[in-house]
Amino acid sequence: MRIVTLGEYRNLMHAFTSGHIGVAEFEAGYQRLRQDDSSTRPEEITRILDEVSRALGQPDLAARVTIALRTLDALRHGA
């Protein structure tokens, strides 16, 4: 276990939503990050990351990851 930064999650989500990596690579990378992550996060962030976890394997994965990424960006920028 290690401390996984939100930036690592964001970078992976961005790579997926921008088409740089495919579904299989995203899902494997995301599962690896979640398994490795020993960070304690605010409830709102945990809820967003959990939502992406629930979206894995679903046909609307890209849409749900896009929403999660936008939400994380809004939180980061204080919107």
QUITA-V930818 format. One record per residue. N is the residue number from 1. SS is DSSP state (@ for helix, = for strand, . for the rest). PHI is phi in radians with two decimals (none if undefined). D_FIRST is the distance of its C-alpha to the first C-alpha in whole Angstrom. Layout:
n: [N	N]
ss: [SS	SS]
phi: [PHI	PHI]
d_first: [D_FIRST	D_FIRST]
This chain:
n: [1	2	3	4	5	6	7	8	9	10	11	12	13	14	15	16	17	18	19	20	21	22	23	24	25	26	27	28	29	30	31	32	33	34	35	36	37	38	39	40	41	42	43	44	45	46	47	48	49	50	51	52	53	54	55	56	57	58	59	60	61	62	63	64	65	66	67	68	69	70	71	72	73	74	75	76	77	78	79]
ss: [.	=	.	.	.	@	@	@	@	@	@	@	@	@	@	@	@	.	.	.	.	.	@	@	@	@	@	@	@	@	@	@	@	@	@	@	=	.	.	.	.	.	@	@	@	@	@	@	@	@	@	@	@	@	@	.	.	.	.	.	@	@	@	@	@	@	@	@	@	@	@	@	@	@	@	@	.	.	.]
phi: [none	-2.66	-1.47	-1.66	-1.41	-1.09	-1.06	-1.14	-1.10	-1.06	-1.07	-1.15	-1.08	-1.13	-1.03	-1.25	-1.21	-1.62	1.50	-1.32	-2.31	-1.59	-1.05	-1.06	-1.17	-1.10	-1.06	-1.12	-1.14	-1.17	-1.08	-1.11	-1.06	-1.11	-1.19	-1.40	-1.32	-1.93	-1.25	-1.72	-2.14	-1.03	-0.96	-1.09	-1.18	-1.03	-1.07	-1.12	-1.14	-1.13	-1.08	-1.13	-1.02	-1.19	-1.40	-1.00	1.44	-1.67	-1.14	-1.72	-0.94	-1.04	-1.13	-1.23	-1.20	-1.05	-1.10	-1.07	-1.12	-1.10	-1.15	-1.08	-1.10	-1.12	-1.11	-1.11	-1.70	1.29	-1.41]
d_first: [0	4	7	9	12	15	17	15	15	19	19	18	21	23	23	24	27	28	29	27	25	26	24	23	21	20	19	17	15	14	13	10	10	10	7	5	6	6	9	12	15	19	20	22	19	17	20	20	17	18	21	20	18	21	23	21	24	27	30	29	26	27	29	26	24	27	27	24	24	27	26	23	25	28	26	25	28	29	31]
